[in-house]
Amino acid sequence: SALERRESRGSHQRTDHPGRDDGAFLKHSLAYRSADGRPRVEYLPVKITRWPPGQRVYGR
């Protein structure tokens, strides 16, 4: 699922996509191995209950 993300989020950083994209990628990624051994990724929506997501700033 990391290769499918066209964004940077938390410890997942991409130089070709330095910003977040909550509209496309604010979801739970669930990775499984199918019975035939192939990987399968499913996504579930994230329910925001208290604090909306925001940009994290490190090193201040």
SVG drawing of the C-alpha trace seen along z (x, -y; Angstrom):
<svg xmlns="http://www.w3.org/2000/svg" viewBox="-17 -25 32 46">
<polyline fill="none" stroke="black" stroke-width="0.4" points="0.0,0.0 3.0,-2.4 3.7,-2.4 0.1,-3.4 0.3,-6.5 1.0,-9.6 1.7,-11.7 3.9,-12.1 2.4,-11.2 4.1,-10.6 7.2,-8.5 6.2,-7.8 8.0,-10.5 8.2,-10.9 10.3,-13.5 8.0,-13.4 4.9,-14.0 6.0,-16.0 2.5,-17.0 -0.5,-15.2 -3.6,-14.3 -6.3,-13.5 -9.0,-13.5 -7.4,-10.5 -5.4,-8.8 -7.1,-9.3 -8.1,-5.7 -7.1,-2.5 -5.0,-0.2 -5.4,3.5 -2.9,5.9 -3.5,9.6 -2.0,12.6 -4.6,14.5 -4.8,18.3 -2.8,18.4 0.0,16.3 -0.7,13.1 -1.0,9.9 -4.4,8.1 -5.0,4.6 -8.3,3.4 -9.3,-0.1 -11.7,-1.2 -12.8,-4.8 -11.4,-6.7 -14.0,-8.0 -12.9,-11.3 -14.2,-11.4 -12.4,-14.3 -9.5,-16.0 -9.3,-16.6 -6.0,-15.6 -3.4,-18.2 0.1,-18.7 2.8,-17.5 5.8,-19.7 9.0,-18.1 12.3,-19.6 11.2,-22.8"/>
</svg>
